[in-house]
Amino acid sequence: GGRWGRQGHGLRPPPRHRQAAQGLHPHRRAAQLRHRPPRRLPPRHLRLLLHRQVRRHPHRAPRPSETRIGSSASAAAAGSKSQLDLGVPGQDAALSREGSKAEVLDTDGDDKDLVHDASLADTKKDDTFARDGDAAVEAAKDDDAGGGALLPPLSANGTQEEQGVLEDQELLVQDAIAAAANSPNKSSSSSNGGSQPVVQSDPATLPAPVQQTPPSIPVPEAPKQEEAKAPPAQQIALVPEPVKQQPAFFRGEQCGSRSEEVATAAPRREWKPLCDMTSNRRIDWCELDGDVRVHGARGTVTLVGAPRAEEWRVRPYPRKVDPNAMRHVTNITVRSTTTLPGAAEEEECAIKHSVPALLFSDRGYTGNYFHAYTDVILPLFLTAKRYGGEVQFLVSDMQMWWVGKFLPVFKSLSNYDLVDLAADNRTRCFQHVQVGLTCHADFSIDPLRAPNGYSMVDFTRHMRGVYGLPRGLAVPAAGARPRLLLIARASTRRFVNADEIVRAAQKVGFEVVVSEGTHEVAPFAELANTCDAMLGVHGAGLTNMVFLPTGGVVIQVVPLGGLEFVAGYFRTPSRDMGLRYLEYRIAPAESTLTEQYPSDHPIFTDPDGVKSKGWDSLKQVYLDKQDVRLDLKRFRPLLKKAIAHIRANKLQ
């Protein structure tokens, strides 16, 4: 490189008299350099190397300021922060300003990148810069080939001869720096007025300013590094290799992609407790993989041959904070033993299953229609649907009448008969058992946490398929009026003026069907699926919204007493099902409580005080003693909004 160009470029050096006139004559150069001021010097081993080279080839040492533009050495010299002080007027100030700017850019918001290993995101970012060919970014990669070694800092002391060698051999230094870029590392700028590169070592070590060295010079202080494949000529890798390599397991790489030593350095998998008693506020659950043995009559689930012995007691029903609901739920003992399979103390498997098992209880509040869905049916769908029927249900506290009521649902999720644990005195062996069902919230599914992204729309679609319901979208047949299902309650929270409500709904354009429902699920499910909208006072009957076609309307009437919080059991789920939810909160005049208590009674003036006495107090007053008489003038706009929504579905 340099002013005369490289070999093969077709350029010849200037005549001898022009060299002498320009002060480049090799025989006069040494005398000129003796009168120059002191310069900063490279490390001793580099100075000796350069001294030997200048004695061999003195004619190949042009002035650095006259380096030819376009050569690899000039590119490194123009952009690298490791340029040397050559005594050019104004150059120190320029390097100082550029170094300060680069220092801000390197440290502003990226402190972690300067002291930690490069992440995948950093790799992608640097690759982008590389494709753009940013010369400043490429120049910033000039660093020590030794990986983590810190070289001695630049010295201001030295003989005049050594200082002259430094200036005469600037081109050779730059060539060495360009060659050293084969092992790139991040560099950061100095804040002392110059721009000196540093090599990143251990994050806890603050490195000193150092000078670049060519890779051919061994550095005793450097730790032993694996040889890296050099990039092609004239290419400087922008992504530095980490000083401390982590095992492939932690970097998200496939095992075997590195050497065997790195692959075997991955830590062993830590033991995971069998049961989770804290993460879910509704239920405790356990998961066992391996040689799992279930003895129903004893209520035990045992993992045999585990690396650690544990024991837990779990009641597999999702109301763990409600003592009233949990008092009839049987405890299941979940444990692991270090005993190897086949030991005398472990019973032999009477039945070996090739499918996983789900163990749950059907007690608690399952006698209530709403709780049957939110506590068992919906969690069972969420947990078992992914198995495609290849799963065994183990039921503790089995109630035959309840299982018979929802038998079509169980058959849709499992290809095997249910096992009554209390009546099963045999040891069943599985490879996977889950004790307690997966559940997110009351009558709700969070698709972000659900297996395969299941949602409430998937649940309603599944339930319509269980009972063979044909309508999937709330679009009335041509010429037919939209149908409204009015849920009539026989005892509490009844519609006192149900006949007037029917006439008002018919007047706005609905065909009205009134039904209370029966013990059998299928008949009411078929009726609900023929309707486009459902109207009812807050209660379990609104659970039948799962059979409405998508795009239908649910109107919930909220009784007096600040019961908006219990209305949430249907508010959010209905929207998650793809239904339009409308809510009507009655006025005191629409409650039959006005016929039982004076207007200044605390149940009207202080409902929060009534609720503060507990759930029983609230239920007795606002749920058990209250019926509803709708003000149709006030209620009619809601009916019009409901039918408008359904007709809009028809137009789509």
C-alpha positions in Angstrom: 0.0 0.0 0.0 1.0 3.6 0.5 1.6 6.3 -2.0 3.5 4.0 -4.4 0.7 1.3 -4.4 1.0 -2.4 -3.9 2.9 -4.9 -6.0 1.0 -5.7 -9.2 -0.9 -2.4 -9.4 1.3 -1.1 -12.3 2.7 1.9 -10.3 6.3 2.8 -10.1 8.1 4.8 -7.3 9.1 8.4 -8.1 12.7 9.1 -9.3 15.4 9.4 -6.7 15.7 13.2 -7.0 11.9 13.6 -6.3 12.2 11.3 -3.3 15.0 13.4 -1.9 13.1 16.6 -2.6 10.1 15.2 -0.7 12.2 14.0 2.2 11.6 10.4 1.4 15.1 9.3 0.6 15.8 6.2 2.7 19.4 7.2 3.5 18.4 10.6 4.8 15.4 9.4 6.7 17.2 8.3 9.8 18.9 11.7 10.3 15.5 13.5 9.9 13.8 11.3 12.5 16.4 12.0 15.2 15.2 15.6 15.5 11.5 14.8 15.8 9.7 15.1 19.1 9.0 11.9 21.2 6.1 9.7 20.1 4.0 7.1 21.8 5.3 3.6 21.1 3.8 0.1 20.6 4.7 -2.8 22.9 8.3 -3.9 23.0 7.7 -7.1 21.1 6.0 -5.2 18.2 8.8 -2.5 18.2 11.4 -5.2 17.8 9.5 -6.8 14.9 9.1 -3.6 13.1 12.8 -2.7 13.6 13.8 -6.0 12.0 11.5 -5.5 9.1 12.7 -1.9 8.4 16.3 -3.0 8.3 15.4 -5.6 5.6 13.1 -3.4 3.5 13.8 0.3 4.1 12.4 1.3 0.7 8.9 0.0 1.6 8.3 2.5 4.3 6.5 5.6 2.9 5.1 8.2 5.1 1.7 7.2 6.6 0.1 10.5 5.6 0.8 9.6 2.0 -0.8 6.2 2.0 -2.7 5.5 -1.2 -6.4 5.8 -1.0 -8.3 2.6 -1.7 -5.8 0.1 -0.3 -6.8 -2.2 2.6 -4.2 -0.4 4.9 -5.7 3.0 4.1 -9.2 1.8 4.9 -8.1 0.5 8.3 -6.1 3.6 9.0 -9.0 5.9 8.0 -11.7 4.3 10.2 -9.9 2.4 13.0 -10.0 3.9 16.5 -6.5 2.4 17.0 -4.6 4.8 14.7 -1.3 6.0 16.1 -0.1 9.5 16.8 1.9 10.5 13.7 2.5 14.1 14.5 0.2 15.3 11.7 -1.1 18.8 12.6 -4.7 18.8 14.0 -4.9 15.0 14.0 -4.8 14.6 17.8 -7.8 16.9 18.1 -9.7 15.2 15.4 -9.1 11.7 16.9 -10.1 13.1 20.3 -13.4 14.4 19.0 -14.2 11.3 17.1 -13.2 9.1 20.1 -15.5 11.1 22.4 -18.4 10.7 20.0 -17.8 7.0 19.6 -17.6 6.6 23.3 -21.1 8.0 23.8 -22.5 5.8 21.0 -20.9 2.7 22.5 -22.1 3.3 26.1 -25.5 5.0 25.7 -28.0 2.3 26.5 -25.7 -0.6 25.6 -23.7 -1.0 28.7 -24.6 -4.6 29.1 -23.3 -5.4 25.5 -19.9 -3.9 26.4 -19.2 -6.3 29.3 -21.3 -9.4 28.6 -21.2 -12.0 25.8 -23.0 -11.1 22.6 -26.6 -12.1 22.4 -28.5 -13.4 19.4 -30.2 -10.0 19.0 -26.9 -8.3 18.9 -25.7 -10.7 16.3 -28.6 -9.9 14.0 -28.1 -6.2 14.6 -24.4 -6.4 13.7 -25.1 -8.5 10.7 -27.3 -5.7 9.4 -24.6 -3.2 9.8 -22.2 -5.5 8.0 -24.5 -5.8 5.0 -24.7 -2.0 4.9 -20.9 -1.9 4.7 -20.6 0.8 7.4 -16.9 1.5 7.4 -17.0 3.1 10.9 -18.5 0.0 12.4 -16.1 -2.3 10.6 -13.1 -0.2 11.8 -14.3 -0.4 15.4 -13.8 -4.2 15.2 -10.0 -3.9 15.1 -8.9 -5.7 18.2 -6.5 -8.1 19.8 -6.3 -11.6 18.4 -5.6 -13.0 21.8 -9.2 -13.1 22.9 -9.0 -12.0 26.5 -5.4 -10.9 27.1 -4.6 -7.4 28.1 -1.5 -6.0 26.4 0.8 -3.4 28.1 -0.4 0.2 27.6 1.3 2.5 25.2 4.4 4.1 26.6 5.5 7.7 26.0 9.2 6.9 26.7 11.7 5.4 24.3 14.8 6.0 22.3 14.8 8.3 19.3 15.7 5.5 17.0 12.6 3.5 18.1 10.4 6.5 17.6 11.7 6.9 14.1 11.0 3.3 13.4 7.5 3.7 14.6 6.8 6.6 12.1 8.5 5.0 9.2 6.7 1.7 9.7 3.1 3.0 10.1 2.0 1.1 7.0 3.3 -2.2 8.4 1.4 -1.6 11.6 -1.8 -0.9 9.8 -1.3 -4.1 7.7 -0.8 -6.0 11.0 -4.0 -4.5 12.4 -6.0 -5.4 9.4 -4.7 -9.0 9.6 -5.5 -9.2 13.3 -9.2 -8.5 12.6 -9.7 -12.2 12.0 -10.4 -12.6 15.7 -12.8 -9.6 16.2 -13.8 -8.3 19.6 -15.8 -5.3 20.7 -13.8 -2.2 21.4 -14.7 0.9 23.4 -13.2 4.4 23.2 -11.0 6.1 25.8 -12.1 9.3 27.3 -8.6 10.8 27.9 -8.6 12.8 24.6 -7.5 9.9 22.4 -9.4 7.0 20.9 -7.6 3.8 22.0 -9.2 0.4 21.7 -9.5 -2.0 24.6 -10.0 -5.8 24.6 -13.0 -7.0 26.7 -12.0 -9.6 29.3 -13.9 -10.8 32.2 -17.0 -8.6 32.9 -15.6 -7.9 36.4 -12.3 -6.6 35.0 -11.9 -3.1 33.8 -9.4 -3.4 30.9 -6.6 -0.9 30.3 -6.0 0.8 26.9 -3.9 -1.5 24.7 -2.5 -1.5 21.2 -3.5 -4.0 18.4 -1.0 -6.7 17.7 -0.8 -9.0 14.6 -1.9 -12.6 15.2 1.5 -14.0 14.3 3.0 -12.7 17.5 2.3 -15.0 20.5 1.1 -13.4 23.7 2.0 -15.3 26.8 -0.7 -13.7 28.9 -3.6 -14.7 26.6 -5.7 -17.7 27.6 -5.8 -20.6 25.2 -8.5 -20.2 22.6 -9.9 -22.5 20.0 -8.7 -21.6 16.5 -11.4 -19.9 14.6 -11.8 -20.0 10.8 -10.6 -16.7 9.4 -13.1 -14.7 7.3 -12.4 -14.1 3.7 -10.0 -11.3 2.7 -11.1 -7.7 3.1 -14.0 -8.8 5.4 -14.2 -7.9 9.0 -16.6 -9.9 11.1 -18.9 -7.5 13.1 -20.1 -10.1 15.6 -17.5 -10.7 18.3 -17.0 -14.2 19.7 -17.7 -14.3 23.4 -14.7 -14.6 25.6 -16.4 -17.2 27.7 -18.3 -19.7 25.7 -21.4 -21.1 27.3 -22.7 -24.6 26.7 -24.9 -25.1 23.6 -27.8 -26.0 26.0 -28.0 -22.4 27.4 -27.5 -20.7 24.0 -30.5 -22.5 22.5 -28.4 -24.5 20.1 -28.8 -28.2 19.3 -26.7 -30.6 21.2 -23.7 -31.7 19.2 -23.3 -28.5 17.3 -20.1 -27.7 19.4 -17.4 -30.0 20.5 -18.1 -32.9 22.8 -16.4 -31.1 25.7 -18.9 -28.2 25.4 -21.9 -30.5 24.9 -21.1 -32.5 28.0 -20.7 -29.3 30.1 -24.4 -28.7 30.1 -25.8 -29.1 33.7 -28.1 -31.9 34.6 -31.8 -31.3 34.7 -32.9 -30.1 38.1 -35.5 -32.1 40.0 -38.9 -30.6 39.6 -41.4 -31.0 42.5 -44.3 -33.3 41.7 -47.0 -30.9 42.8 -47.7 -27.2 42.3 -49.5 -25.7 45.3 -48.9 -22.0 44.8 -49.2 -20.9 41.1 -53.0 -21.4 40.7 -55.4 -19.8 43.2 -58.1 -22.2 42.3 -56.6 -25.7 42.4 -53.5 -27.7 43.5 -52.3 -30.1 40.8 -49.5 -32.6 40.3 -47.9 -34.1 37.3 -45.9 -37.4 37.3 -43.9 -39.0 34.5 -42.3 -42.4 34.5 -43.4 -45.5 36.4 -46.6 -44.2 38.0 -48.8 -46.5 40.0 -52.3 -45.6 41.1 -54.2 -47.4 43.8 -57.8 -46.1 43.9 -59.1 -47.6 47.1 -56.0 -46.3 49.0 -56.1 -42.9 47.2 -52.4 -43.0 46.3 -50.5 -42.0 43.3 -46.8 -43.1 43.4 -43.9 -42.4 41.1 -41.5 -45.4 41.5 -37.7 -45.1 41.0 -37.5 -41.3 41.3 -34.3 -39.6 42.2 -35.9 -38.0 45.3 -38.7 -39.0 47.7 -41.6 -36.7 48.2 -45.1 -36.8 49.5 -48.1 -34.4 49.0 -51.7 -34.4 49.8 -54.0 -32.9 47.2 -57.7 -32.5 46.8 -58.3 -32.4 43.0 -61.1 -29.9 42.9 -60.8 -26.2 41.8 -62.2 -24.5 44.9 -59.3 -25.0 47.3 -59.9 -21.7 49.2 -63.5 -22.6 49.9 -63.7 -24.9 52.9 -67.4 -25.5 52.3 -66.8 -26.8 48.8 -63.7 -28.9 49.7 -65.1 -30.6 52.8 -66.5 -33.6 50.7 -63.5 -33.8 48.4 -61.2 -36.8 49.2 -57.5 -36.2 49.7 -55.2 -38.0 47.3 -51.7 -38.8 48.4 -49.1 -38.1 45.7 -45.6 -39.3 46.4 -42.4 -40.4 44.8 -40.1 -43.2 46.0 -36.4 -44.0 45.2 -37.3 -47.7 45.3 -36.5 -49.4 42.0 -39.4 -51.0 40.1 -39.8 -54.7 41.1 -38.9 -54.2 44.7 -40.8 -56.2 47.3 -42.4 -53.2 48.9 -43.9 -52.1 45.6 -47.1 -53.9 44.4 -47.1 -55.3 41.0 -49.1 -53.6 38.3 -52.5 -55.3 38.0 -53.4 -53.2 34.8 -50.9 -51.5 32.6 -52.2 -48.6 30.6 -50.6 -47.3 27.4 -52.4 -43.9 27.7 -52.0 -41.1 30.2 -54.5 -40.5 33.1 -56.3 -37.5 34.5 -57.5 -37.7 38.1 -60.2 -35.4 39.4 -63.1 -35.1 41.8 -66.7 -34.5 40.8 -67.9 -33.4 44.3 -67.8 -29.8 45.6 -70.5 -27.6 44.1 -71.1 -29.8 41.0 -74.7 -30.2 42.0 -75.2 -26.6 40.7 -75.4 -26.4 37.0 -73.1 -23.5 36.6 -70.4 -25.0 38.9 -70.7 -28.3 37.0 -69.4 -26.5 34.0 -66.9 -24.1 35.5 -65.4 -26.6 38.0 -65.3 -29.8 36.0 -66.7 -29.8 32.4 -64.7 -26.8 31.2 -61.4 -27.7 32.9 -61.8 -31.3 31.7 -62.1 -30.0 28.1 -59.1 -27.7 28.6 -57.0 -30.6 30.0 -58.1 -33.6 27.9 -59.0 -32.3 24.5 -55.4 -32.4 23.3 -55.2 -36.1 23.8 -57.8 -36.9 21.1 -59.7 -39.4 23.3 -56.5 -41.4 24.2 -56.7 -40.6 27.9 -58.0 -42.4 31.0 -60.3 -40.6 33.5 -59.9 -41.5 37.1 -62.7 -40.0 39.2 -62.6 -39.7 43.0 -65.8 -39.2 45.0 -67.8 -40.3 41.9 -71.5 -39.5 41.9 -73.2 -41.8 39.4 -76.2 -39.5 38.9 -73.9 -36.6 38.0 -71.7 -38.7 35.7 -74.8 -40.0 33.9 -76.1 -36.4 33.4 -72.9 -35.4 31.5 -71.9 -38.8 30.1 -71.9 -37.6 26.5 -69.3 -35.0 27.4 -67.0 -37.7 29.0 -67.4 -39.9 26.0 -66.4 -37.1 23.7 -63.1 -36.6 25.5 -62.1 -40.2 26.4 -62.4 -43.4 24.5 -62.3 -45.4 27.8 -64.8 -46.0 30.6 -64.4 -43.9 33.7 -62.7 -45.4 36.7 -64.3 -45.0 40.1 -61.3 -44.8 42.3 -63.0 -45.5 45.6 -64.3 -48.8 44.2 -61.0 -49.8 42.5 -58.8 -52.0 44.7 -56.2 -52.7 42.0 -52.9 -51.1 41.1 -53.0 -49.4 37.7 -49.7 -48.3 36.1 -49.3 -45.4 33.7 -46.4 -43.5 32.1 -48.1 -40.1 32.8 -50.6 -39.0 35.4 -52.0 -35.6 36.1 -53.8 -35.1 39.5 -56.2 -32.1 39.3 -57.4 -30.5 36.1 -56.0 -27.4 34.4 -58.2 -24.4 35.0 -57.7 -20.7 34.5 -60.7 -18.8 35.9 -64.4 -19.2 36.5 -66.1 -20.3 33.2 -63.2 -18.9 31.2 -60.2 -20.0 29.1 -57.0 -18.0 28.6 -55.9 -18.9 25.0 -52.4 -17.8 25.7 -52.0 -20.4 28.5 -54.2 -23.1 27.0 -52.8 -26.2 25.2 -53.0 -25.6 21.4 -54.4 -22.2 22.0 -57.9 -23.4 22.9 -60.5 -20.7 23.5 -64.1 -20.4 24.7 -65.2 -20.5 21.1 -63.6 -23.9 20.7 -65.3 -25.0 23.9 -68.8 -24.0 22.7 -68.1 -25.6 19.3 -67.1 -28.8 21.1 -70.3 -28.7 23.2 -72.5 -28.2 20.2 -70.8 -31.2 18.6 -71.3 -33.3 21.7 -75.1 -32.9 21.5 -75.3 -32.8 17.7 -76.5 -29.2 17.5 -76.7 -27.9 13.9 -76.6 -24.2 14.2 -73.1 -22.6 14.5 -74.1 -19.0 13.6 -77.0 -16.9 14.8 -78.5 -16.1 11.4 -82.3 -16.6 11.3 -83.8 -18.5 8.3 -85.1 -16.4 5.5 -88.4 -14.9 6.4 -88.2 -16.2 10.0 -88.2 -14.0 13.1 -85.2 -14.1 15.5 -86.0 -16.4 18.4 -85.6 -15.3 22.1 -85.3 -17.8 24.9 -86.7 -16.5 28.1 -85.3 -18.5 31.1 -88.1 -18.8 33.7 -87.0 -19.6 37.3 -89.4 -21.5 39.4 -88.4 -20.3 42.9 -86.2 -17.3 43.4 -85.3 -14.4 41.1 -88.3 -15.0 39.0 -89.8 -12.7 36.4 -93.0 -11.6 38.1 -94.4 -10.0 34.8 -93.1 -12.7 32.4 -96.2 -12.4 30.2 -95.6 -8.7 29.7 -92.0 -9.3 28.8 -93.0 -11.8 26.2 -95.4 -9.4 24.6 -92.8 -6.6 24.6 -90.3 -8.8 23.0 -92.8 -10.0 20.3 -93.6 -6.4 19.6 -90.0 -5.5 18.7 -89.8 -8.5 16.4 -88.8 -11.6 18.4 -90.3 -15.0 18.5 -90.3 -15.8 22.2 -89.8 -19.2 23.8 -90.2 -19.6 27.6 -88.5 -22.6 29.4 -87.1 -23.4 32.8 -85.1 -26.4 31.7 -85.1 -29.9 33.0 -82.6 -32.3 34.6 -81.6 -33.6 31.2 -79.0 -31.5 29.4 -79.7 -32.6 25.8 -83.3 -31.3 25.4 -82.5 -27.9 26.7 -79.4 -27.7 24.7 -81.4 -28.4 21.5 -83.9 -25.7 22.4 -81.2 -23.1 23.2 -79.5 -23.8 19.9 -82.6 -23.0 17.9 -82.7 -19.5 19.5 -80.6 -16.4 18.6 -80.9 -14.7 22.0 -81.2 -15.6 25.7 -82.8 -13.5 28.5 -82.6 -14.3 32.2 -82.0 -13.0 35.7 -78.6 -13.8 37.1 -78.5 -17.5 37.8 -77.2 -20.9 36.7 -79.7 -21.1 33.8 -77.6 -18.6 31.8 -74.9 -21.3 31.6 -76.9 -22.7 28.7 -75.4 -19.9 26.6 -72.7 -22.4 25.6 -75.3 -23.9 23.2 -76.2 -20.6 21.5 -74.9 -20.2 18.0 -72.0 -17.8 17.6 -73.1 -14.2 17.1 -76.1 -14.6 19.4 -77.1 -12.3 22.2 -77.1 -12.8 26.0 -79.2 -10.4 28.1 -78.4 -10.7 31.9 -80.7 -9.0 34.3 -78.8 -8.1 37.5 -80.9 -7.9 40.7 -80.7 -5.2 43.3 -77.9 -5.3 45.9 -74.7 -4.4 44.2 -74.4 -7.8 42.5 -72.4 -6.5 39.5 -69.4 -8.6 40.7 -71.4 -11.9 40.4 -72.7 -10.8 37.0 -69.1 -11.0 35.8 -69.4 -14.8 35.9 -71.3 -14.5 32.6 -70.2 -11.0 31.3 -66.7 -11.9 30.2 -67.3 -15.6 29.3 -70.2 -14.7 26.9 -68.0 -12.2 25.0 -65.2 -14.9 24.9 -67.8 -17.2 23.3 -68.4 -14.8 20.4 -71.7 -13.6 21.8 -73.1 -10.1 22.2 -73.5 -9.4 25.9 -76.1 -6.9 27.2 -76.6 -6.2 30.9 -79.7 -4.7 32.6 -79.4 -3.5 36.2 -82.8 -3.1 37.8 -83.9 -0.1 39.8 -85.2 -0.4 43.4 -88.7 -0.1 42.1 -88.3 -3.2 39.9 -87.4 -5.4 42.9 -89.9 -7.2 45.1 -87.7 -6.3 48.1 -89.7 -3.0 48.2 -92.7 -5.0 49.2 -90.8 -6.6 52.1 -88.7 -3.7 53.5 -89.2 0.0 54.0 -87.4 2.3 51.6 -84.9 3.5 54.2 -83.9 0.0 55.2 -80.1 -0.8 55.0 -80.7 -3.3 52.2 -81.5 -0.3 50.0 -79.3 2.4 51.5 -76.3 0.3 52.5 -75.9 -2.9 50.4 -72.2 -2.9 51.0 -72.9 -3.2 54.7 -75.1 -6.3 54.1 -72.4 -7.9 51.9 -69.8 -7.2 54.6 -71.5 -9.7 56.9 -70.6 -12.5 54.5 -71.8 -14.5 51.6 -74.7 -16.1 53.5 -76.1 -12.7 54.4 -75.9 -11.5 50.8 -77.4 -14.7 49.4 -80.3 -14.8 51.8 -81.4 -11.2 51.1 -80.5 -10.4 47.5 -80.6 -13.9 45.8 -83.1 -15.9 47.8 -85.8 -13.3 48.7 -85.8 -11.2 45.6 -87.9 -11.4 42.4 -87.9 -9.0 39.5 -90.6 -7.0 37.9 -89.2 -5.3 34.8 -90.1 -1.8 33.8 -90.8 -2.4 30.2 -90.5 1.2 29.2 -87.0 1.2 30.6 -86.2 -2.3 29.3 -87.5 -2.0 25.7 -84.4 -0.2 24.2 -82.3 -3.2 25.2 -84.6 -5.6 23.3 -84.3 -3.3 20.3 -80.6 -3.4 20.5 -80.5 -7.2 20.7 -82.7 -7.7 17.7 -80.7 -5.1 15.7 -77.5 -7.1 16.4 -79.1 -10.4 15.2 -80.5 -8.8 12.0 -77.1 -7.3 11.3 -75.7 -10.9 11.4 -78.3 -11.8 8.8 -77.2 -9.0 6.5 -73.5 -10.0 6.7 
